[in-house]
Amino acid sequence: EAADMAGRLDITALACGGGVSGQAGAMRLAIARALIKFNPELRSAMKKGGYLTVDERKVERKKYGRPKARKRFQFSKR
């Protein structure tokens, strides 16, 4: 819709791995990049809409001496 291309193109996509939200974000980015390759003039509209932003969040690693990455074992003063 940001590129006024709704209804003009048929898009088929396949995603593997991750969750539903992560796959949706990956599809959004892939479609935006494909539209820019199709028509480079759409880049400013895509950037303005935030469609070219990559979600860089990764799972934090588990640390030793803890049950999870940030969770601590129960603390007892006495």
C-alpha positions as MATLAB code, in Angstrom:
seq = 'EAADMAGRLDITALACGGGVSGQAGAMRLAIARALIKFNPELRSAMKKGGYLTVDERKVERKKYGRPKARKRFQFSKR';
ca = [
       0.000    0.000    0.000;
       2.884    2.382    0.701;
       4.094    1.819   -2.858;
       0.603    1.861   -4.435;
       1.237   -1.648   -5.775;
      -1.674   -3.406   -4.034;
      -3.470   -5.686   -6.483;
      -0.911   -5.271   -9.262;
       1.423   -8.121   -8.314;
       0.963  -11.730   -7.251;
       3.458  -12.700   -4.540;
       4.181  -16.226   -3.346;
       6.562  -16.663   -0.413;
       7.848  -19.503    1.753;
       9.518  -19.082    5.157;
      11.263  -21.659    7.327;
      12.299  -21.405   10.965;
      11.427  -18.910   13.653;
       7.953  -18.029   14.825;
       4.913  -16.566   13.140;
       5.790  -12.949   13.955;
       9.418  -13.373   12.889;
       8.390  -14.967    9.607;
       5.902  -12.156    8.957;
       8.642   -9.576    9.549;
      11.002  -11.439    7.245;
       8.345  -11.566    4.521;
       7.661   -7.855    4.890;
      11.350   -7.043    4.479;
      11.745   -9.450    1.535;
       8.735   -8.011   -0.304;
       9.981   -4.451    0.281;
      13.436   -5.336   -1.071;
      11.896   -7.075   -4.095;
       9.724   -4.040   -4.860;
      12.794   -1.797   -4.686;
      14.624   -4.044   -7.174;
      11.505   -3.921   -9.360;
      11.276   -0.111   -9.121;
      14.165    1.781   -7.407;
      12.012    4.924   -7.103;
      10.008    3.207   -4.341;
      12.993    3.231   -1.952;
      12.115    6.531   -0.256;
       8.491    5.469    0.315;
       9.587    2.109    1.740;
      12.179    3.719    4.002;
       9.672    6.320    5.201;
       7.181    3.567    6.042;
       9.817    1.598    7.968;
       9.656   -1.438    5.689;
      13.439   -1.667    5.263;
      14.178   -2.012    8.980;
      15.681   -5.369    9.988;
      14.829   -6.783   13.424;
      18.288   -7.647   14.787;
      17.133   -9.169   18.087;
      18.624  -12.566   18.882;
      18.152  -14.996   21.761;
      20.467  -14.173   24.660;
      22.745  -17.046   25.593;
      22.382  -18.984   28.846;
      25.020  -18.076   31.423;
      26.646  -20.638   33.687;
      25.500  -20.661   37.312;
      21.994  -19.557   36.329;
      18.909  -21.477   35.201;
      18.373  -19.207   32.148;
      19.965  -16.172   30.508;
      18.734  -13.658   33.115;
      16.832  -15.737   35.657;
      18.553  -16.304   39.013;
      18.205  -19.169   41.447;
      16.152  -18.366   44.556;
      18.158  -16.313   47.084;
      17.965  -16.987   50.821;
      19.383  -14.548   53.388;
      19.447  -17.149   56.172;
];
